[in-house]
Amino acid sequence: MSTGTRDDLRHLLGHLAWPRTVAPRFDPDAAPDDPVQLFVTWLGDAAAAGVPAPHAMTLATVDAAGRPDARTTLLEDVDESAFWVSGSTTSPKGKQLSRVPVAALVFHWPLLGRQVRVRGTVRPADEARTSEAFARLSPEARADALVDRQSGPLHDEGWLSDALGDAGDLVRLEPEVVAPTWRLWGVDAGRLEFFQSAADGHHLRLRYSRRVDEGNTCGYVTEMLKP
Protein backbone atom coordinates (compact mmCIF):
# COMPACT_ATOMS: atom_id res chain seq x y z
CA MET A 1 0.00 0.00 0.00
CA SER A 2 1.41 3.37 -0.95
CA THR A 3 1.83 6.17 1.57
CA GLY A 4 -0.86 8.23 -0.17
CA THR A 5 -3.35 5.37 -0.08
CA ARG A 6 -2.61 4.74 3.59
CA ASP A 7 -3.10 8.41 4.41
CA ASP A 8 -6.40 8.44 2.51
CA LEU A 9 -7.55 5.40 4.45
CA ARG A 10 -6.66 6.94 7.79
CA HIS A 11 -8.46 10.13 6.82
CA LEU A 12 -11.55 8.15 5.84
CA LEU A 13 -11.54 6.09 9.04
CA GLY A 14 -11.09 9.23 11.11
CA HIS A 15 -14.32 10.70 9.74
CA LEU A 16 -16.50 7.61 10.02
CA ALA A 17 -18.91 7.30 12.92
CA TRP A 18 -21.73 5.15 14.19
CA PRO A 19 -25.11 6.23 12.82
CA ARG A 20 -27.36 8.10 15.16
CA THR A 21 -29.51 5.50 16.86
CA VAL A 22 -33.29 5.52 17.05
CA ALA A 23 -33.73 2.51 19.32
CA PRO A 24 -36.59 2.19 21.75
CA ARG A 25 -35.55 2.50 25.36
CA PHE A 26 -34.08 -0.72 26.75
CA ASP A 27 -34.54 -1.46 30.44
CA PRO A 28 -32.52 -4.56 31.44
CA ASP A 29 -34.50 -4.85 34.68
CA ALA A 30 -37.65 -5.40 32.63
CA ALA A 31 -36.05 -7.92 30.24
CA PRO A 32 -37.87 -11.27 29.99
CA ASP A 33 -36.50 -14.40 31.62
CA ASP A 34 -36.28 -16.06 28.19
CA PRO A 35 -33.54 -14.52 25.99
CA VAL A 36 -35.11 -15.93 22.82
CA GLN A 37 -38.22 -13.88 23.57
CA LEU A 38 -36.06 -10.75 23.83
CA PHE A 39 -34.28 -11.65 20.59
CA VAL A 40 -37.59 -12.01 18.74
CA THR A 41 -38.65 -8.59 20.06
CA TRP A 42 -35.40 -6.98 18.92
CA LEU A 43 -35.58 -8.68 15.53
CA GLY A 44 -39.10 -7.31 15.12
CA ASP A 45 -37.90 -3.84 16.12
CA ALA A 46 -35.16 -4.02 13.47
CA ALA A 47 -37.62 -5.09 10.78
CA ALA A 48 -40.07 -2.34 11.76
CA ALA A 49 -37.27 0.25 11.63
CA GLY A 50 -36.46 -0.71 8.06
CA VAL A 51 -33.12 -2.40 8.73
CA PRO A 52 -32.20 -4.27 5.50
CA ALA A 53 -32.19 -8.06 5.95
CA PRO A 54 -32.43 -7.94 9.75
CA HIS A 55 -32.11 -11.74 9.83
CA ALA A 56 -28.60 -11.53 8.35
CA MET A 57 -25.85 -12.48 10.78
CA THR A 58 -22.17 -13.25 11.00
CA LEU A 59 -21.50 -16.94 11.59
CA ALA A 60 -18.06 -17.67 13.07
CA THR A 61 -16.58 -21.16 13.08
CA VAL A 62 -13.18 -22.79 13.58
CA ASP A 63 -11.46 -25.52 11.62
CA ALA A 64 -9.73 -28.62 12.98
CA ALA A 65 -6.50 -26.63 13.48
CA GLY A 66 -8.30 -23.97 15.53
CA ARG A 67 -8.14 -21.32 12.81
CA PRO A 68 -11.19 -18.99 12.84
CA ASP A 69 -13.45 -18.35 9.89
CA ALA A 70 -16.51 -16.11 9.48
CA ARG A 71 -19.11 -15.22 6.89
CA THR A 72 -22.47 -13.49 6.62
CA THR A 73 -25.44 -15.80 6.31
CA LEU A 74 -29.15 -15.83 7.13
CA LEU A 75 -31.03 -17.11 10.13
CA GLU A 76 -33.32 -19.95 9.06
CA ASP A 77 -35.23 -20.38 12.33
CA VAL A 78 -34.99 -19.91 16.08
CA ASP A 79 -36.63 -21.77 18.93
CA GLU A 80 -36.23 -22.14 22.68
CA SER A 81 -33.06 -24.19 22.31
CA ALA A 82 -31.16 -23.04 19.21
CA PHE A 83 -30.58 -20.63 16.36
CA TRP A 84 -30.72 -22.52 13.06
CA VAL A 85 -28.42 -22.01 10.07
CA SER A 86 -28.06 -23.95 6.83
CA GLY A 87 -25.50 -24.85 4.22
CA SER A 88 -23.74 -27.62 2.34
CA THR A 89 -21.73 -30.29 4.13
CA THR A 90 -19.11 -29.97 1.38
CA SER A 91 -18.53 -26.24 1.94
CA PRO A 92 -15.88 -24.93 4.38
CA LYS A 93 -18.70 -23.87 6.69
CA GLY A 94 -20.26 -27.34 6.63
CA LYS A 95 -16.96 -29.13 7.17
CA GLN A 96 -16.05 -26.89 10.09
CA LEU A 97 -19.45 -27.26 11.77
CA SER A 98 -19.24 -31.04 11.39
CA ARG A 99 -15.67 -31.44 12.62
CA VAL A 100 -15.62 -28.78 15.34
CA PRO A 101 -19.27 -28.38 16.42
CA VAL A 102 -19.10 -24.97 18.05
CA ALA A 103 -20.05 -21.58 16.61
CA ALA A 104 -20.76 -17.95 17.37
CA LEU A 105 -23.34 -15.65 15.81
CA VAL A 106 -23.51 -11.85 15.68
CA PHE A 107 -26.60 -9.90 14.65
CA HIS A 108 -25.80 -6.23 14.07
CA TRP A 109 -28.47 -3.57 13.62
CA PRO A 110 -26.51 -0.28 13.56
CA LEU A 111 -29.59 1.86 12.92
CA LEU A 112 -30.83 0.81 16.35
CA GLY A 113 -27.41 0.69 17.97
CA ARG A 114 -27.94 -2.96 18.81
CA GLN A 115 -26.09 -6.22 18.61
CA VAL A 116 -26.96 -9.74 19.72
CA ARG A 117 -24.22 -12.30 20.21
CA VAL A 118 -24.82 -16.04 20.53
CA ARG A 119 -22.24 -18.71 21.33
CA GLY A 120 -22.74 -22.42 21.77
CA THR A 121 -22.34 -25.97 20.59
CA VAL A 122 -23.75 -27.10 17.26
CA ARG A 123 -25.96 -30.05 16.33
CA PRO A 124 -27.54 -31.14 13.05
CA ALA A 125 -31.31 -31.09 12.66
CA ASP A 126 -33.26 -34.29 12.20
CA GLU A 127 -34.44 -35.34 8.76
CA ALA A 128 -37.99 -34.01 9.16
CA ARG A 129 -36.88 -30.55 10.24
CA THR A 130 -34.25 -30.43 7.49
CA SER A 131 -36.81 -31.34 4.82
CA GLU A 132 -39.24 -28.72 6.10
CA ALA A 133 -36.56 -26.02 6.06
CA PHE A 134 -35.33 -26.98 2.58
CA ALA A 135 -38.88 -26.75 1.23
CA ARG A 136 -39.05 -23.12 2.42
CA LEU A 137 -36.13 -22.11 0.20
CA SER A 138 -36.74 -20.43 -3.12
CA PRO A 139 -36.58 -22.66 -6.23
CA GLU A 140 -33.33 -20.95 -7.19
CA ALA A 141 -31.75 -21.68 -3.80
CA ARG A 142 -32.86 -25.32 -3.96
CA ALA A 143 -31.36 -25.65 -7.44
CA ASP A 144 -28.07 -24.16 -6.18
CA ALA A 145 -28.03 -26.70 -3.33
CA LEU A 146 -28.65 -29.58 -5.71
CA VAL A 147 -25.70 -28.52 -7.87
CA ASP A 148 -23.59 -28.33 -4.68
CA ARG A 149 -20.42 -26.63 -5.81
CA GLN A 150 -20.38 -23.96 -3.09
CA SER A 151 -16.94 -22.41 -2.55
CA GLY A 152 -15.29 -24.74 -5.08
CA PRO A 153 -13.24 -23.39 -8.00
CA LEU A 154 -15.37 -22.38 -10.98
CA HIS A 155 -13.54 -23.19 -14.21
CA ASP A 156 -16.45 -23.25 -16.65
CA GLU A 157 -19.42 -20.88 -16.34
CA GLY A 158 -21.14 -22.75 -19.17
CA TRP A 159 -21.05 -25.93 -17.12
CA LEU A 160 -22.57 -24.11 -14.14
CA SER A 161 -25.38 -22.67 -16.28
CA ASP A 162 -26.21 -26.13 -17.66
CA ALA A 163 -26.06 -27.73 -14.21
CA LEU A 164 -28.36 -25.11 -12.68
CA GLY A 165 -30.80 -25.59 -15.56
CA ASP A 166 -30.93 -29.34 -14.92
CA ALA A 167 -31.35 -28.79 -11.19
CA GLY A 168 -34.11 -26.26 -11.82
CA ASP A 169 -35.97 -28.83 -13.90
CA LEU A 170 -35.67 -31.34 -11.06
CA VAL A 171 -37.03 -28.81 -8.54
CA ARG A 172 -40.05 -28.16 -10.74
CA LEU A 173 -40.71 -31.85 -11.44
CA GLU A 174 -40.00 -33.13 -7.93
CA PRO A 175 -40.47 -30.22 -5.52
CA GLU A 176 -40.17 -32.51 -2.48
CA VAL A 177 -36.59 -33.57 -3.28
CA VAL A 178 -33.92 -32.48 -0.75
CA ALA A 179 -30.30 -31.93 -1.76
CA PRO A 180 -28.34 -34.77 -0.13
CA THR A 181 -25.55 -32.50 1.10
CA TRP A 182 -27.78 -29.68 2.38
CA ARG A 183 -27.97 -29.49 6.16
CA LEU A 184 -29.60 -27.49 8.90
CA TRP A 185 -27.57 -26.91 12.05
CA GLY A 186 -28.69 -25.57 15.41
CA VAL A 187 -26.39 -23.28 17.40
CA ASP A 188 -27.25 -23.86 21.04
CA ALA A 189 -28.74 -20.82 22.76
CA GLY A 190 -26.68 -21.42 25.88
CA ARG A 191 -25.14 -17.95 26.08
CA LEU A 192 -26.49 -14.75 24.56
CA GLU A 193 -25.47 -11.13 24.95
CA PHE A 194 -27.66 -8.14 24.13
CA PHE A 195 -25.81 -4.89 23.45
CA GLN A 196 -27.59 -1.53 23.33
CA SER A 197 -25.59 1.59 22.50
CA ALA A 198 -26.48 4.98 23.93
CA ALA A 199 -25.71 8.56 22.92
CA ASP A 200 -24.12 9.30 26.31
CA GLY A 201 -21.66 6.41 25.89
CA HIS A 202 -23.15 4.37 28.72
CA HIS A 203 -23.78 1.29 26.62
CA LEU A 204 -25.82 -1.54 28.07
CA ARG A 205 -24.70 -5.15 27.85
CA LEU A 206 -26.97 -7.86 29.23
CA ARG A 207 -25.75 -11.45 29.17
CA TYR A 208 -27.88 -14.58 29.56
CA SER A 209 -26.20 -17.87 30.51
CA ARG A 210 -28.14 -21.11 30.69
CA ARG A 211 -28.11 -22.61 34.16
CA VAL A 212 -27.54 -26.35 34.51
CA ASP A 213 -28.15 -28.14 37.81
CA GLU A 214 -27.32 -31.84 38.12
CA GLY A 215 -27.29 -32.21 34.35
CA ASN A 216 -30.69 -30.57 33.84
CA THR A 217 -31.24 -27.13 32.35
CA CYS A 218 -33.21 -24.78 34.55
CA GLY A 219 -33.59 -21.42 32.93
CA TYR A 220 -31.04 -18.65 32.61
CA VAL A 221 -29.05 -16.40 34.87
CA THR A 222 -28.46 -12.80 33.76
CA GLU A 223 -25.72 -10.31 34.48
CA MET A 224 -24.81 -6.84 33.33
CA LEU A 225 -21.39 -6.40 31.73
CA LYS A 226 -19.11 -3.40 31.72
CA PRO A 227 -19.34 -1.34 28.51
One Martini backbone bead per residue (centre of mass of N, CA, C, O) as a GRO file, in nm:
protein
  227
    1MET     BB    1   0.096   0.037   0.024
    2SER     BB    2   0.073   0.349  -0.013
    3THR     BB    3   0.101   0.644   0.146
    4GLY     BB    4  -0.149   0.778   0.019
    5THR     BB    5  -0.349   0.550   0.077
    6ARG     BB    6  -0.310   0.542   0.384
    7ASP     BB    7  -0.397   0.833   0.436
    8ASP     BB    8  -0.681   0.806   0.318
    9LEU     BB    9  -0.774   0.591   0.514
   10ARG     BB   10  -0.734   0.748   0.777
   11HIS     BB   11  -0.924   0.976   0.702
   12LEU     BB   12  -1.176   0.806   0.669
   13LEU     BB   13  -1.181   0.674   0.954
   14GLY     BB   14  -1.184   0.955   1.110
   15HIS     BB   15  -1.496   1.018   0.971
   16LEU     BB   16  -1.625   0.787   1.102
   17ALA     BB   17  -1.954   0.674   1.225
   18TRP     BB   18  -2.204   0.617   1.405
   19PRO     BB   19  -2.516   0.602   1.387
   20ARG     BB   20  -2.796   0.737   1.471
   21THR     BB   21  -3.005   0.639   1.707
   22VAL     BB   22  -3.363   0.477   1.733
   23ALA     BB   23  -3.407   0.332   1.990
   24PRO     BB   24  -3.562   0.189   2.211
   25ARG     BB   25  -3.598   0.155   2.522
   26PHE     BB   26  -3.371  -0.017   2.754
   27ASP     BB   27  -3.464  -0.244   3.025
   28PRO     BB   28  -3.309  -0.488   3.197
   29ASP     BB   29  -3.518  -0.525   3.437
   30ALA     BB   30  -3.754  -0.596   3.202
   31ALA     BB   31  -3.645  -0.845   3.107
   32PRO     BB   32  -3.682  -1.143   3.009
   33ASP     BB   33  -3.612  -1.472   3.093
   34ASP     BB   34  -3.619  -1.512   2.781
   35PRO     BB   35  -3.396  -1.452   2.526
   36VAL     BB   36  -3.565  -1.525   2.274
   37GLN     BB   37  -3.783  -1.317   2.324
   38LEU     BB   38  -3.594  -1.073   2.297
   39PHE     BB   39  -3.495  -1.130   2.014
   40VAL     BB   40  -3.767  -1.114   1.869
   41THR     BB   41  -3.815  -0.820   1.944
   42TRP     BB   42  -3.560  -0.703   1.808
   43LEU     BB   43  -3.616  -0.807   1.526
   44GLY     BB   44  -3.882  -0.651   1.495
   45ASP     BB   45  -3.759  -0.370   1.530
   46ALA     BB   46  -3.573  -0.385   1.283
   47ALA     BB   47  -3.793  -0.427   1.072
   48ALA     BB   48  -3.962  -0.168   1.145
   49ALA     BB   49  -3.701   0.027   1.084
   50GLY     BB   50  -3.565  -0.086   0.802
   51VAL     BB   51  -3.370  -0.308   0.820
   52PRO     BB   52  -3.172  -0.476   0.628
   53ALA     BB   53  -3.176  -0.788   0.672
   54PRO     BB   54  -3.218  -0.870   0.995
   55HIS     BB   55  -3.136  -1.194   0.954
   56ALA     BB   56  -2.856  -1.120   0.936
   57MET     BB   57  -2.531  -1.286   0.993
   58THR     BB   58  -2.257  -1.382   1.178
   59LEU     BB   59  -2.057  -1.675   1.117
   60ALA     BB   60  -1.854  -1.851   1.347
   61THR     BB   61  -1.566  -2.059   1.302
   62VAL     BB   62  -1.370  -2.366   1.320
   63ASP     BB   63  -1.111  -2.557   1.264
   64ALA     BB   64  -0.908  -2.826   1.338
   65ALA     BB   65  -0.666  -2.598   1.397
   66GLY     BB   66  -0.822  -2.326   1.516
   67ARG     BB   67  -0.914  -2.161   1.276
   68PRO     BB   68  -1.080  -1.891   1.187
   69ASP     BB   69  -1.418  -1.817   1.068
   70ALA     BB   70  -1.626  -1.603   0.844
   71ARG     BB   71  -1.979  -1.515   0.773
   72THR     BB   72  -2.257  -1.425   0.590
   73THR     BB   73  -2.590  -1.504   0.693
   74LEU     BB   74  -2.897  -1.678   0.754
   75LEU     BB   75  -3.174  -1.709   0.937
   76GLU     BB   76  -3.398  -1.981   0.958
   77ASP     BB   77  -3.428  -2.021   1.282
   78VAL     BB   78  -3.603  -2.017   1.610
   79ASP     BB   79  -3.578  -2.137   1.946
   80GLU     BB   80  -3.545  -2.240   2.277
   81SER     BB   81  -3.246  -2.387   2.186
   82ALA     BB   82  -3.198  -2.248   1.884
   83PHE     BB   83  -3.000  -2.148   1.607
   84TRP     BB   84  -3.064  -2.163   1.255
   85VAL     BB   85  -2.859  -2.308   0.999
   86SER     BB   86  -2.725  -2.329   0.661
   87GLY     BB   87  -2.582  -2.587   0.432
   88SER     BB   88  -2.303  -2.742   0.309
   89THR     BB   89  -2.099  -3.018   0.375
   90THR     BB   90  -1.874  -2.923   0.145
   91SER     BB   91  -1.823  -2.677   0.283
   92PRO     BB   92  -1.644  -2.507   0.503
   93LYS     BB   93  -1.873  -2.470   0.700
   94GLY     BB   94  -1.966  -2.769   0.713
   95LYS     BB   95  -1.694  -2.893   0.802
   96GLN     BB   96  -1.661  -2.728   1.062
   97LEU     BB   97  -1.931  -2.806   1.203
   98SER     BB   98  -1.866  -3.117   1.201
   99ARG     BB   99  -1.571  -3.116   1.342
  100VAL     BB  100  -1.643  -2.829   1.506
  101PRO     BB  101  -1.924  -2.800   1.722
  102VAL     BB  102  -1.891  -2.467   1.703
  103ALA     BB  103  -2.037  -2.129   1.759
  104ALA     BB  104  -2.092  -1.790   1.632
  105LEU     BB  105  -2.310  -1.503   1.665
  106VAL     BB  106  -2.398  -1.192   1.476
  107PHE     BB  107  -2.613  -0.924   1.533
  108HIS     BB  108  -2.648  -0.616   1.330
  109TRP     BB  109  -2.812  -0.291   1.423
  110PRO     BB  110  -2.713   0.025   1.374
  111LEU     BB  111  -2.976   0.196   1.375
  112LEU     BB  112  -3.021   0.082   1.691
  113GLY     BB  113  -2.760   0.003   1.847
  114ARG     BB  114  -2.742  -0.324   1.794
  115GLN     BB  115  -2.663  -0.642   1.952
  116VAL     BB  116  -2.627  -1.004   1.899
  117ARG     BB  117  -2.491  -1.273   2.090
  118VAL     BB  118  -2.387  -1.612   2.005
  119ARG     BB  119  -2.294  -1.916   2.197
  120GLY     BB  120  -2.221  -2.264   2.088
  121THR     BB  121  -2.323  -2.553   2.018
  122VAL     BB  122  -2.358  -2.809   1.761
  123ARG     BB  123  -2.641  -2.938   1.564
  124PRO     BB  124  -2.819  -3.144   1.383
  125ALA     BB  125  -3.089  -3.195   1.217
  126ASP     BB  126  -3.345  -3.357   1.141
  127GLU     BB  127  -3.504  -3.472   0.868
  128ALA     BB  128  -3.773  -3.320   0.898
  129ARG     BB  129  -3.658  -3.034   0.945
  130THR     BB  130  -3.487  -3.021   0.691
  131SER     BB  131  -3.714  -3.054   0.483
  132GLU     BB  132  -3.880  -2.808   0.571
  133ALA     BB  133  -3.656  -2.596   0.519
  134PHE     BB  134  -3.599  -2.658   0.219
  135ALA     BB  135  -3.896  -2.591   0.120
  136ARG     BB  136  -3.858  -2.269   0.188
  137LEU     BB  137  -3.698  -2.233  -0.041
  138SER     BB  138  -3.611  -2.130  -0.319
  139PRO     BB  139  -3.573  -2.260  -0.627
  140GLU     BB  140  -3.286  -2.145  -0.664
  141ALA     BB  141  -3.165  -2.252  -0.396
  142ARG     BB  142  -3.223  -2.552  -0.453
  143ALA     BB  143  -3.055  -2.572  -0.709
  144ASP     BB  144  -2.786  -2.495  -0.585
  145ALA     BB  145  -2.780  -2.736  -0.382
  146LEU     BB  146  -2.784  -2.961  -0.601
  147VAL     BB  147  -2.513  -2.884  -0.729
  148ASP     BB  148  -2.286  -2.847  -0.520
  149ARG     BB  149  -2.031  -2.584  -0.545
  150GLN     BB  150  -1.952  -2.451  -0.291
  151SER     BB  151  -1.640  -2.283  -0.299
  152GLY     BB  152  -1.553  -2.384  -0.558
  153PRO     BB  153  -1.402  -2.397  -0.838
  154LEU     BB  154  -1.454  -2.196  -1.140
  155HIS     BB  155  -1.402  -2.299  -1.488
  156ASP     BB  156  -1.720  -2.320  -1.601
  157GLU     BB  157  -1.999  -2.139  -1.672
  158GLY     BB  158  -2.148  -2.332  -1.862
  159TRP     BB  159  -2.175  -2.564  -1.666
  160LEU     BB  160  -2.336  -2.415  -1.449
  161SER     BB  161  -2.581  -2.344  -1.625
  162ASP     BB  162  -2.658  -2.637  -1.691
  163ALA     BB  163  -2.685  -2.742  -1.399
  164LEU     BB  164  -2.906  -2.542  -1.307
  165GLY     BB  165  -3.113  -2.629  -1.517
  166ASP     BB  166  -3.142  -2.923  -1.421
  167ALA     BB  167  -3.217  -2.854  -1.126
  168GLY     BB  168  -3.470  -2.688  -1.194
  169ASP     BB  169  -3.626  -2.921  -1.318
  170LEU     BB  170  -3.631  -3.096  -1.061
  171VAL     BB  171  -3.784  -2.895  -0.880
  172ARG     BB  172  -4.043  -2.892  -1.059
  173LEU     BB  173  -4.093  -3.211  -1.066
  174GLU     BB  174  -3.952  -3.243  -0.751
  175PRO     BB  175  -4.021  -3.053  -0.480
  176GLU     BB  176  -3.938  -3.274  -0.241
  177VAL     BB  177  -3.653  -3.259  -0.289
  178VAL     BB  178  -3.331  -3.318  -0.127
  179ALA     BB  179  -3.032  -3.223  -0.076
  180PRO     BB  180  -2.786  -3.437   0.039
  181THR     BB  181  -2.583  -3.182   0.149
  182TRP     BB  182  -2.804  -3.047   0.302
  183ARG     BB  183  -2.811  -2.844   0.604
  184LEU     BB  184  -2.915  -2.824   0.951
  185TRP     BB  185  -2.817  -2.604   1.215
  186GLY     BB  186  -2.775  -2.580   1.574
  187VAL     BB  187  -2.728  -2.310   1.790
  188ASP     BB  188  -2.684  -2.290   2.102
  189ALA     BB  189  -2.872  -2.108   2.362
  190GLY     BB  190  -2.656  -2.065   2.618
  191ARG     BB  191  -2.533  -1.778   2.507
  192LEU     BB  192  -2.626  -1.431   2.550
  193GLU     BB  193  -2.591  -1.096   2.402
  194PHE     BB  194  -2.704  -0.763   2.479
  195PHE     BB  195  -2.658  -0.463   2.281
  196GLN     BB  196  -2.681  -0.111   2.385
  197SER     BB  197  -2.661   0.187   2.271
  198ALA     BB  198  -2.552   0.530   2.359
  199ALA     BB  199  -2.508   0.869   2.348
  200ASP     BB  200  -2.348   0.876   2.642
  201GLY     BB  201  -2.179   0.582   2.643
  202HIS     BB  202  -2.383   0.396   2.819
  203HIS     BB  203  -2.368   0.098   2.763
  204LEU     BB  204  -2.556  -0.203   2.719
  205ARG     BB  205  -2.497  -0.533   2.883
  206LEU     BB  206  -2.670  -0.842   2.839
  207ARG     BB  207  -2.638  -1.161   2.999
  208TYR     BB  208  -2.704  -1.499   2.908
  209SER     BB  209  -2.704  -1.806   3.110
  210ARG     BB  210  -2.727  -2.126   3.127
  211ARG     BB  211  -2.866  -2.335   3.365
  212VAL     BB  212  -2.706  -2.618   3.540
  213ASP     BB  213  -2.857  -2.891   3.727
  214GLU     BB  214  -2.772  -3.203   3.736
  215GLY     BB  215  -2.797  -3.194   3.402
  216ASN     BB  216  -3.022  -2.969   3.417
  217THR     BB  217  -3.214  -2.738   3.282
  218CYS     BB  218  -3.285  -2.395   3.454
  219GLY     BB  219  -3.257  -2.165   3.281
  220TYR     BB  220  -3.146  -1.827   3.352
  221VAL     BB  221  -2.878  -1.612   3.386
  222THR     BB  222  -2.802  -1.270   3.472
  223GLU     BB  223  -2.578  -1.001   3.346
  224MET     BB  224  -2.392  -0.726   3.373
  225LEU     BB  225  -2.174  -0.540   3.163
  226LYS     BB  226  -1.916  -0.380   3.075
  227PRO     BB  227  -1.859  -0.148   2.819
   0.00000   0.00000   0.00000
